[in-house]
Amino acid sequence: MGRARRARKIAATAAYGGGGVAAAGAALGAAGWGIIKAEAALARRVIGTPFDDSPDDDGVYGAGPGQPYDIVVLGDSSAAGMGADAPHETVGAIIANGVAALTGRRVRLTNRAVVGAESSDLERQLANALEEVLRPSVVVIMVGANDVTHRIERSASVRALEQTVRRIRALGCEVVVGTCPDLGTIQPIQQPLRSLMKRWSRDLAAAQTVAVVEAGGRTVSLGDLLGSEFAESPHEMFSRDRFHPSAAGYARAAAALLPSVCAALGVWGVDTSDRAPEPRRGEGVGPVAVAAGQAVKEPGTEVAPTEIAGQTRGPRGRWAVLLRRRHDSVPPPEDPVETPDAESGADAGAGVPGSGSAGSAGSTGRAGRAAVEEGGVSRG
C-alpha cells in the first residue's frame, strides 16, 4: 500500500473514530518486538535527560506602533524549544522576530507547548492559550514525535490534531502545522528501530497533512529537514542529547515554517496571494492524500486547501495545493494602524535582544491551477 493510500486510510479512520492502523508491529512477531523494545530502551539511555526544562520564550518581540500580532505555539518539546539555551533560539521566538522584522509591527508570542506532549494534549494547551489570547492571529503547532515514540494509535493522534485545528479555524484563526519529523534521522536510535521509526513518522506526517487540510489548516513538512545537516555536523545541528535540535537546528525548522506563517498572516509580499502553483518549482494541485505523500519526501513543502472550478473536492477527496514558499522576497514593512495601545509606546523594543526591555522574551526560564494528473500532483 502506497503512502498516499495509507494516509487516506489513517485520516479516514480518525474521522470516523475507528480503531485504526496502529497494529504496525503485528507482522514483526514476538521476537521482532523484543528487538525493538531493546533498541528503544538503549536509545532512552543514550538520550537521557540532559535538560531541566525549555526556555520561556513568551513575550513581545520587535518594535513599532499598532496592535501586535498574536502568535500562539502549541505542541511538544520541539515547539517548546527543548535543547535551546536561550529564549530567542526557539522556533516560536525566531518566527515572532521574523514576522516583526517583515511587518514593522510587534508580535506577542504565547507558547503553551509542553515537553513530552502528544497530540491528545493539544486541546488542553489550546484552552490554556485562549485564556490569555481570545483570538490569535495564527496558531503554530508542532507535534507527532511523541505519538510515534509512545506508539500511540495513529488514527487517534490524527483525530486529536484535526479536532484542535477545527476549533482554531472556528475562531476565524489561521493554523500552520509543522508535521511529524522523520525520526529515522536520529542517531541514538539504532537499526532496525530506526527504519521503523522512519516509516511510522512519515506515515503519521502524511496523515496529519490530510487531516489538517480537511479541517481548513495548512501544513509544512519538516520530514528529514535536519537529516543531512546532522550527518555532516551533528554537534552543531543537534543539542547535547543528540535528539532535540540545537539553536541552529531550530533556526532551520523556523526558516521552513516562517514563509507559511507569513503567508497565513498575509505579510509575505507577492507569495502571499493565492497564486497559481509553478510546475517548474515542483508545485501543483491534486488530491490532498497525494500532495501529502509528496510533501513528506520534500521538507519545507506547504500543503493547503484549494479549489478547482469552484469545487473543494474531487473524486479522490479534498483538493490541495502544494507550494514551496520563496525565502528571497522580503516585502517593505507595512504601515501599521495606530491604536491607543500603541501610542503609549510602552512596549517599543520589547523582545529585541539587547534592548533590556521588561517585555523581552525570556529573562526567566521555562522553557489555471496546474493540471491534475492521474496518480499525483502535477509536476510539469
N, C-alpha and C positions, 0 to 999 in steps of 0.2 A: 504494500500500500504506500503510495507516494505521500510526501509531507503535506501537500495541499489537501488531500483526502483525509489524512489523519487530523489536520487542523479543523476541517469542517466537522468531522465526527466528534472531536472533543468539544468544540463550541456548541454543536447541536445537543450533545448530551448535557452540557451545562445549562443550556436554555430550557431544557425540559426536565431538569432535575434528576436525571438518571444516575446510576452508579458509575458509569463511565469506563475509562480505558486505563485505569491505573494498575492493572494486573500485569505490568510490564515485565515482571520477573517470573511469570508463570512458566515461561519456556526455559528458564535457567535451571530449574530443578534445585533440590536441597543443597547439593554440593556447590552449584554456582552461587547460590545466595550466601553460602558460608564464606566463599572467597570475597564476595562483595562486602559483606559485613566486616570482614577482617581488614580490607583495604580502607573502608570508611573509618574504622577505629584508628588505624595508623595515621590517616590524614588529619583526624581531630587532634592527635597527639603532636603531630608536626606543627600544625597551625597554632594550637594552644590559644591563650587569651592574653596577648601582649598589651592590650589597650584597656584602660579603665572605662572609657566612655567616648562618645563622639563630641566634637566641638559644638558649642552653642552658637549657631550662625543666625539666630533670629535678630532682626534689626532693620534699620533703614539704610539703604545703600544709595550712593550718588548724591547729587545736589541739584537744586533748581526749583523754581516755583511750580505751582499746580498740584492737584491731588495726586498722590503717589499711586503707582500700580501696586496691586496686592497680588503677590505670588505665594501660593501655598504649596509646600512639598510634603508628600506622603510616601510611605514605603518602608524599606528595610534598611540595613546598615549602609548600603551604598548611597541611599538617599539621605541618611543621617550624617554621612561623612566619616564613618569609622575608618581609621587609618590616616586621616588628615591630622596635621599637627596644629593647625590654626583655623579659626572660623572662616577666613576669607578663601580657604582652599577647598571648601566643599562644593559639590555640584550646584546646590541652590545659591550659594553666595556668588559663584562665578557667573551663573545665569543672571542673577539680580544686578551685578555690576555691569554685565554686558548690556542688558536692557536699559539701564540708567545711562550708560555711555552713548547708546544709539539714539535715545529719545530726549536727553536733556531733562529728564524727569526722575524724581526719586522713586525707589522701589522698596516697598515694605515686604520683607520676607518672613513668613511664618512656617517654620519647619516642625511638623509633628510626626516625622518618620521615627521609627523605633528599631534599635538594633535587635536582630533576631525575628523581626516581624514576618508574618506570612500574609498571603492575600486576604485571609479571613479577618485580619486585624485592620484592614483599610477602613471599614465602616466606622469603627471606634475612633480612628485617627481623624477621619473627616468630621465627625461630630465634635471632637475636641477643637479642631481648627475653626469650625463655624461658630464656636462660642466667642471667638475673637474677631473673625473676619466674616461678615454676613454674606458678602458676595464677592468672592475672589475674582481678579481679572483673569487668572489662569491657574490651573492646578497641575502640578508636575508629579507624576507617580513613577517610582522605580521599584519594582517588586518581582519576585519569582524565584530567586536563587534559593531561598529557604524552603519554598514549596518543593523544590527538586531535592535538596539535601535531606529534608524531613520526610520525603516520599509521600507527600500529600496527594490525594486523588486529583488528577489534573483537571477533571471537569469541575470539581468543587472549587479549585483555585480560580479557574476562569470565570465561574459563576459569581464568585465574590468580587472579582475585579470588575466584571460587567455591571453588576448592581451598583457598585460605587460610582462608576463612570456615568451611569444613567441618572443617579441622584445629583451629581455635579451638573450635568447638562440640563436637568430640570430646573436648576437655579439660573440658567442662562449663562453659565460659565464655560470657558474653553478648557479642554483637557488634553495634555500631552503625556503619553505613557512611554517610558523607556522600557522596552520589553526585556524579558529574562536574558541575562548574558550567557554566553557559551561557557559553561563550567568545565568543558573539556580542555580549556587552556590553562587551568590551574595546576601548577607543577606539583604541589604536595599530594595531589590525587594521582594514584598510580593506576596502571592498567590491571585488569580490564575495566575497573570502575570508571576510569576517565572516558573511555569510549561510550559507556552507557550514559554518563553524565552529559556528554556532548549531545547524544541523540535526545535524551529526555528534555534538556534545557531548550534545544532548538524546536522540538515539537511543542513545548509549552509556549515559547515565544510566538510561534506561528498561530497557535490557538488564541493567545492573548490578542494578537492583531485582529483576527476575525471578530472576536467578541467586542473589542473596543470600537472598531469601525462600525459594527452593527449598532452600538449604543450611541454613536454620534461623535466619538472622540477620534483623535489621531495618534498614531504610534510612530516611534523612531526605533529602528532595530539597533541594539547595542552589540548583539552577536559576539564574535570573537574580536571585538574592537581593539582589545589590548593584546591579542594573541601574538602577533609578530613582534610588537614592541617588547613584550615580556621575554620572548626568546632572545632578543638582541640585548636588552638592558633591563633585566628583572629587578635590579636594585633601585632603578630609577622609577619604573612604572608601577611597581607594587610596593606596599608598605612592608614592614619588617615581619609580618606574619605570612607573607607570600600568598595571601588570599585576598585581602582587601586592597584596592588601589591606593597608591601614594598620591601626593598632591598633583604630580604630573599625570598620573592615571585619571584622576578625577577631572583634570583640565581637558583631557582627551574626550571623556564622556560628555562633559559640558559643551564642548565645541560641537559635538554631534547633535545635542538637544537644542542649543541656543537658536539656530535658524528656525526651527519649527515652533519654538516658544514665541519668537518674534513674529512669525507669520500668524500665529493664533491671535496675537495682540494687534496685528495689522501695522507693524512698525518695521518691516524688512524691505522697504523700497519696492522695486519692480517685482521682486519674487514673492511679495505678499499677496498680490492679486490672484484670483482664481484663473491662473494662466493655463494654457494647454500644455500637456507634457511634451517633452522633446525626446523623440526616439533615439536621436544620436547620443543622448546622455544616459540611455538605458531607462528612460521613463515611459510610462504608458498607463492605459486604463484597462481594467479587466475585472473578473470576479475577485472578490476580496480574498478568498482562500488561496487563489493562485498568486496574487500580489503578496500575500503573507509568506508563502513559501519562498518567493524570490527575495523578499526583504531580509529574511533570516540569513541568507547567504551573503548579503552585502551590507555590512554595518553602516549606519548613518542614513539609511533609506527611510523616508517618511511614507506612511500609507494613511490615506484619509478618505472619508466617504465622498462620493461624487454622483453625478447624474449623466445619463446618456439620453438625449432626446426627451428630457423632462422626466425620465424614469429613474428611480433609485435602484431598482432591482432588474435583473435579467434572469434567464432560465437557469443560471448556475449561482444565483444568490446576489447579494449586495454588490453594486458597482463600487470600485475603489480606484483611486488614482495613486500611482507610485511615483514619488518625486525625490530628487536629490537637490535639496536647497543649496543655493550658492552661498559660499562663505566670503566672496570677494566684493560684494556690493554693499557698501555702507552708506545709508541714506543720511542726509543732514538732519540734525535734531529738529523735531517739530516744535511749533510754538505752543507751549502749554497754556491751558486755560487757567486764568487767575482765579484763585479761590481764597476765602477768608483764612483757611488753614495755612495757605502758602504765604500770605502776606506777612505773617509774623517772622518767617524765615528761621524759626526755631531749630529746624532740623537740617538746615543747609549744611552740606558737607558731611552729614551723618553717613557712616558706613564706609567712608573713604579711608583706606589705610593711611595712618599717619595724621589724620585730621584731629584726633584727640577728642572727638565729639562724644557726648554722653550717649548718643544714639548709635555709636559704632557697633557693628555687628560682632559682638562676641568678645568682650574683655573677660568674660567668665566662661567656665567650661560646662557644657552638656553635649556634651556633644549631642470641425473639429478635433476634438479629442482624437488621440491616436487610435487607429482601428483595432478592434479586438480580434485577436487570432485564436483559433481553436487551440486549447491546451495551455494558454498562458497570456500574460500581459504582453501586449505588442511591444517589440523592442526595435523595430525599424530595420 
